[in-house]
Amino acid sequence: MDAERKVRIADLAVTALPVWAENPDGGALQEFLKGIGCDGVDAVMVTMRVVGCDLGEAQRMFITAPCRAAELAFHNAFMEGLERSQGDV
């Protein structure tokens, strides 16, 4: 990870920490992050810092949040395509 991204993630974590402290709910945290334009890997990394959890838990919080339904749909479609392609080889 480059230095600029590390700084951005650290800054976003500082911004999101009060949201988590006020309401320790993964869905609410993801809603906040989405609202400030923090998506994808950055949102997972920020979640790890803010919540103090491991990568797996942060990914679960990201992908299961109602506001991340489009990301979940993409993930599921991608995985289904990957599984289908295994039968084509």
N, CA, C and O atoms as a DFTB+ gen file, in Angstrom:
356 C
 N C O
     1  1       0.857      -1.167       0.000
     2  2       0.000       0.000       0.000
     3  2       0.905       1.232       0.000
     4  3       1.864       1.315       0.767
     5  1       0.581       2.190      -0.877
     6  2       1.420       3.380      -0.950
     7  2       1.141       4.319       0.219
     8  3       0.128       4.197       0.906
     9  1       2.056       5.253       0.427
    10  2       1.986       6.157       1.573
    11  2       0.733       7.029       1.539
    12  3       0.123       7.282       2.578
    13  1       0.353       7.482       0.359
    14  2      -0.835       8.335       0.234
    15  2      -2.096       7.596       0.672
    16  3      -2.951       8.162       1.353
    17  1      -2.205       6.344       0.281
    18  2      -3.378       5.552       0.665
    19  2      -3.382       5.275       2.158
    20  3      -4.439       5.303       2.788
    21  1      -2.215       5.007       2.734
    22  2      -2.141       4.787       4.183
    23  2      -2.633       6.009       4.942
    24  3      -3.379       5.886       5.914
    25  1      -2.213       7.188       4.497
    26  2      -2.641       8.432       5.148
    27  2      -4.141       8.623       4.992
    28  3      -4.821       8.991       5.950
    29  1      -4.669       8.374       3.783
    30  2      -6.102       8.533       3.533
    31  2      -6.914       7.604       4.433
    32  3      -7.919       8.019       5.011
    33  1      -6.487       6.362       4.552
    34  2      -7.206       5.400       5.395
    35  2      -7.145       5.812       6.858
    36  3      -8.142       5.724       7.574
    37  1      -5.982       6.260       7.300
    38  2      -5.838       6.719       8.689
    39  2      -6.745       7.913       8.953
    40  3      -7.399       7.973       9.994
    41  1      -6.793       8.872       8.015
    42  2      -7.648      10.051       8.180
    43  2      -9.129       9.671       8.200
    44  3      -9.898      10.194       9.007
    45  1      -9.523       8.764       7.314
    46  2     -10.912       8.318       7.289
    47  2     -11.281       7.586       8.582
    48  3     -12.400       7.720       9.077
    49  1     -10.343       6.819       9.119
    50  2     -10.601       6.111      10.372
    51  2     -10.832       7.098      11.513
    52  3     -11.720       6.897      12.341
    53  1     -10.044       8.150      11.556
    54  2     -10.224       9.183      12.588
    55  2     -11.598       9.833      12.440
    56  3     -12.269      10.109      13.434
    57  1     -12.008      10.074      11.208
    58  2     -13.320      10.673      10.940
    59  2     -14.457       9.738      11.337
    60  3     -15.480      10.189      11.853
    61  1     -14.283       8.437      11.100
    62  2     -15.346       7.468      11.358
    63  2     -15.413       6.996      12.810
    64  3     -16.447       6.487      13.242
    65  1     -14.349       7.153      13.551
    66  2     -14.316       6.637      14.923
    67  2     -15.455       7.170      15.796
    68  3     -16.056       6.380      16.525
    69  1     -15.786       8.467      15.764
    70  2     -16.913       8.939      16.580
    71  2     -18.255       8.321      16.184
    72  3     -19.130       8.136      17.029
    73  1     -18.411       8.007      14.909
    74  2     -19.647       7.368      14.445
    75  2     -19.780       5.996      15.092
    76  3     -20.851       5.637      15.583
    77  1     -18.690       5.227      15.092
    78  2     -18.681       3.904      15.709
    79  2     -18.868       4.009      17.218
    80  3     -19.593       3.212      17.814
    81  1     -18.215       4.993      17.837
    82  2     -18.318       5.158      19.295
    83  2     -19.752       5.477      19.709
    84  3     -20.218       5.021      20.753
    85  1     -20.444       6.256      18.895
    86  2     -21.824       6.626      19.200
    87  2     -22.793       5.484      18.941
    88  3     -23.765       5.312      19.676
    89  1     -22.529       4.695      17.890
    90  2     -23.429       3.612      17.506
    91  2     -22.600       2.456      16.942
    92  3     -22.357       2.413      15.736
    93  1     -22.162       1.525      17.785
    94  2     -21.312       0.426      17.312
    95  2     -22.087      -0.619      16.509
    96  3     -22.290      -1.751      16.948
    97  1     -22.508      -0.199      15.326
    98  2     -23.279      -1.036      14.422
    99  2     -22.577      -1.039      13.069
   100  3     -22.328       0.017      12.487
   101  1     -22.258      -2.243      12.570
   102  2     -21.536      -2.357      11.309
   103  2     -22.268      -1.736      10.132
   104  3     -21.646      -1.114       9.271
   105  1     -23.580      -1.900      10.090
   106  2     -24.366      -1.315       9.014
   107  2     -24.325       0.206       9.034
   108  3     -24.195       0.850       7.993
   109  1     -24.437       0.772      10.233
   110  2     -24.384       2.230      10.361
   111  2     -23.003       2.765       9.970
   112  3     -22.891       3.813       9.334
   113  1     -21.968       2.039      10.353
   114  2     -20.618       2.452       9.973
   115  2     -20.463       2.432       8.462
   116  3     -19.921       3.375       7.885
   117  1     -20.930       1.374       7.815
   118  2     -20.821       1.286       6.358
   119  2     -21.651       2.372       5.673
   120  3     -21.228       2.924       4.657
   121  1     -22.807       2.675       6.210
   122  2     -23.640       3.752       5.668
   123  2     -22.873       5.076       5.729
   124  3     -22.876       5.845       4.767
   125  1     -22.221       5.334       6.856
   126  2     -21.423       6.552       6.998
   127  2     -20.277       6.572       5.990
   128  3     -20.064       7.565       5.295
   129  1     -19.543       5.459       5.919
   130  2     -18.398       5.402       5.005
   131  2     -18.848       5.590       3.555
   132  3     -18.209       6.316       2.793
   133  1     -19.930       4.945       3.182
   134  2     -20.449       5.097       1.822
   135  2     -20.824       6.554       1.574
   136  3     -20.568       7.092       0.497
   137  1     -21.419       7.178       2.555
   138  2     -21.836       8.575       2.429
   139  2     -20.692       9.551       2.225
   140  3     -20.878      10.615       1.635
   141  1     -19.512       9.197       2.710
   142  2     -18.352      10.079       2.522
   143  2     -17.462       9.605       1.372
   144  3     -16.346      10.091       1.189
   145  1     -17.979       8.648       0.605
   146  2     -17.253       8.190      -0.575
   147  2     -16.158       7.183      -0.308
   148  3     -15.245       7.028      -1.118
   149  1     -16.238       6.499       0.810
   150  2     -15.245       5.474       1.153
   151  2     -15.834       4.108       0.806
   152  3     -16.744       3.622       1.478
   153  1     -15.307       3.505      -0.243
   154  2     -15.849       2.254      -0.746
   155  2     -14.755       1.207      -0.910
   156  3     -13.568       1.496      -0.765
   157  1     -15.184      -0.014      -1.217
   158  2     -14.265      -1.087      -1.570
   159  2     -13.241      -1.413      -0.496
   160  3     -13.541      -1.450       0.697
   161  1     -12.033      -1.648      -0.961
   162  2     -10.945      -2.051      -0.064
   163  2     -10.694      -0.986       1.000
   164  3     -10.426      -1.313       2.156
   165  1     -10.781       0.275       0.615
   166  2     -10.564       1.336       1.601
   167  2     -11.576       1.235       2.741
   168  3     -11.209       1.398       3.905
   169  1     -12.844       0.969       2.422
   170  2     -13.865       0.851       3.466
   171  2     -13.575      -0.328       4.386
   172  3     -13.790      -0.240       5.594
   173  1     -13.094      -1.415       3.830
   174  2     -12.736      -2.578       4.650
   175  2     -11.557      -2.236       5.556
   176  3     -11.560      -2.587       6.736
   177  1     -10.562      -1.562       5.020
   178  2      -9.384      -1.194       5.819
   179  2      -9.760      -0.219       6.938
   180  3      -9.283      -0.347       8.066
   181  1     -10.616       0.750       6.621
   182  2     -11.074       1.703       7.638
   183  2     -11.860       0.964       8.714
   184  3     -11.688       1.226       9.904
   185  1     -12.713       0.048       8.299
   186  2     -13.496      -0.737       9.255
   187  2     -12.587      -1.501      10.205
   188  3     -12.837      -1.530      11.410
   189  1     -11.545      -2.113       9.684
   190  2     -10.592      -2.839      10.543
   191  2     -10.026      -1.921      11.614
   192  3      -9.953      -2.295      12.785
   193  1      -9.627      -0.720      11.215
   194  2      -9.031       0.233      12.166
   195  2     -10.036       0.721      13.193
   196  3      -9.748       0.754      14.389
   197  1     -11.209       1.099      12.725
   198  2     -12.214       1.693      13.601
   199  2     -12.767       0.671      14.593
   200  3     -12.898       0.954      15.784
   201  1     -13.085      -0.504      14.093
   202  2     -13.715      -1.532      14.933
   203  2     -12.665      -2.296      15.740
   204  3     -12.946      -2.793      16.830
   205  1     -11.455      -2.383      15.191
   206  2     -10.418      -3.171      15.856
   207  2     -10.612      -4.654      15.611
   208  3     -10.390      -5.480      16.497
   209  1     -11.032      -4.981      14.390
   210  2     -11.310      -6.379      14.062
   211  2     -10.342      -6.866      12.992
   212  3      -9.538      -6.100      12.461
   213  1     -10.439      -8.159      12.687
   214  2      -9.574      -8.718      11.655
   215  2     -10.200      -8.515      10.271
   216  3     -11.324      -8.029      10.146
   217  1      -9.459      -8.893       9.258
   218  2      -9.883      -8.697       7.878
   219  2     -11.195      -9.410       7.581
   220  3     -12.076      -8.836       6.940
   221  1     -11.337     -10.640       8.033
   222  2     -12.562     -11.397       7.767
   223  2     -13.794     -10.713       8.331
   224  3     -14.815     -10.616       7.651
   225  1     -13.711     -10.245       9.549
   226  2     -14.854      -9.575      10.176
   227  2     -15.162      -8.258       9.462
   228  3     -16.330      -7.924       9.263
   229  1     -14.140      -7.516       9.080
   230  2     -14.346      -6.252       8.368
   231  2     -15.002      -6.503       7.014
   232  3     -15.879      -5.745       6.601
   233  1     -14.589      -7.545       6.331
   234  2     -15.202      -7.891       5.045
   235  2     -16.666      -8.263       5.227
   236  3     -17.514      -7.859       4.431
   237  1     -16.968      -9.031       6.274
   238  2     -18.361      -9.402       6.545
   239  2     -19.208      -8.160       6.825
   240  3     -20.330      -8.045       6.331
   241  1     -18.674      -7.241       7.613
   242  2     -19.412      -6.014       7.914
   243  2     -19.670      -5.217       6.636
   244  3     -20.744      -4.643       6.459
   245  1     -18.685      -5.188       5.761
   246  2     -18.816      -4.461       4.502
   247  2     -19.862      -5.105       3.606
   248  3     -20.795      -4.437       3.162
   249  1     -19.717      -6.369       3.344
   250  2     -20.520      -7.036       2.319
   251  2     -21.956      -7.303       2.776
   252  3     -22.845      -7.463       1.939
   253  1     -22.197      -7.354       4.091
   254  2     -23.553      -7.626       4.576
   255  2     -24.330      -6.369       4.943
   256  3     -25.508      -6.455       5.292
   257  1     -23.698      -5.214       4.871
   258  2     -24.409      -3.973       5.189
   259  2     -25.459      -3.697       4.116
   260  3     -25.164      -3.801       2.925
   261  1     -26.672      -3.348       4.517
   262  2     -27.725      -3.084       3.528
   263  2     -27.328      -2.054       2.463
   264  3     -27.730      -2.180       1.306
   265  1     -26.558      -1.058       2.837
   266  2     -26.168      -0.030       1.875
   267  2     -25.145      -0.538       0.863
   268  3     -24.842       0.152      -0.111
   269  1     -24.615      -1.731       1.085
   270  2     -23.628      -2.309       0.168
   271  2     -24.252      -3.430      -0.675
   272  3     -23.544      -4.326      -1.136
   273  1     -25.559      -3.381      -0.874
   274  2     -26.264      -4.427      -1.629
   275  2     -25.709      -4.581      -3.043
   276  3     -25.616      -5.700      -3.548
   277  1     -25.344      -3.483      -3.684
   278  2     -24.802      -3.569      -5.046
   279  2     -23.468      -4.316      -5.044
   280  3     -23.196      -5.109      -5.946
   281  1     -22.642      -4.065      -4.035
   282  2     -21.366      -4.760      -3.926
   283  2     -21.571      -6.250      -3.678
   284  3     -20.847      -7.078      -4.230
   285  1     -22.560      -6.595      -2.848
   286  2     -22.869      -7.997      -2.581
   287  2     -23.374      -8.679      -3.852
   288  3     -22.981      -9.807      -4.151
   289  1     -24.232      -8.004      -4.592
   290  2     -24.746      -8.580      -5.837
   291  2     -23.608      -8.829      -6.829
   292  3     -23.569      -9.870      -7.485
   293  1     -22.696      -7.886      -6.935
   294  2     -21.549      -8.062      -7.825
   295  2     -20.698      -9.237      -7.373
   296  3     -20.300     -10.071      -8.187
   297  1     -20.420      -9.306      -6.082
   298  2     -19.619     -10.398      -5.514
   299  2     -20.267     -11.748      -5.824
   300  3     -19.600     -12.678      -6.278
   301  1     -21.562     -11.842      -5.576
   302  2     -22.262     -13.108      -5.817
   303  2     -22.240     -13.489      -7.297
   304  3     -22.007     -14.650      -7.635
   305  1     -22.481     -12.519      -8.178
   306  2     -22.459     -12.799      -9.618
   307  2     -21.068     -13.231     -10.063
   308  3     -20.931     -14.149     -10.872
   309  1     -20.047     -12.580      -9.544
   310  2     -18.674     -12.929      -9.891
   311  2     -18.349     -14.347      -9.437
   312  3     -17.771     -15.130     -10.191
   313  1     -18.720     -14.672      -8.211
   314  2     -18.435     -16.002      -7.678
   315  2     -19.199     -17.075      -8.455
   316  3     -18.653     -18.143      -8.730
   317  1     -20.439     -16.805      -8.807
   318  2     -21.211     -17.763      -9.594
   319  2     -20.569     -17.979     -10.964
   320  3     -20.485     -19.112     -11.439
   321  1     -20.121     -16.904     -11.595
   322  2     -19.430     -17.025     -12.879
   323  2     -18.139     -17.811     -12.757
   324  3     -17.815     -18.618     -13.628
   325  1     -17.413     -17.583     -11.696
   326  2     -16.168     -18.312     -11.452
   327  2     -16.456     -19.801     -11.255
   328  3     -15.751     -20.652     -11.798
   329  1     -17.481     -20.106     -10.488
   330  2     -17.847     -21.511     -10.274
   331  2     -18.273     -22.173     -11.572
   332  3     -17.903     -23.317     -11.836
   333  1     -19.054     -21.460     -12.391
   334  2     -19.479     -22.019     -13.678
   335  2     -18.279     -22.252     -14.593
   336  3     -18.232     -23.247     -15.315
   337  1     -17.315     -21.340     -14.564
   338  2     -16.157     -21.476     -15.438
   339  2     -15.299     -22.680     -15.062
   340  3     -14.581     -23.216     -15.906
   341  1     -15.366     -23.100     -13.825
   342  2     -14.593     -24.277     -13.397
   343  2     -15.097     -25.530     -14.101
   344  3     -14.327     -26.463     -14.334
   345  1     -16.371     -25.559     -14.440
   346  2     -16.929     -26.700     -15.141
   347  2     -16.629     -26.680     -16.633
   348  3     -16.777     -27.693     -17.317
   349  1     -16.205     -25.516     -17.138
   350  2     -15.922     -25.358     -18.570
   351  2     -14.511     -25.780     -18.940
   352  3     -14.201     -25.879     -20.127
   353  1     -13.657     -26.028     -17.982
   354  2     -12.253     -26.306     -18.275
   355  2     -12.056     -27.728     -18.714
   356  3     -10.931     -28.134     -19.003
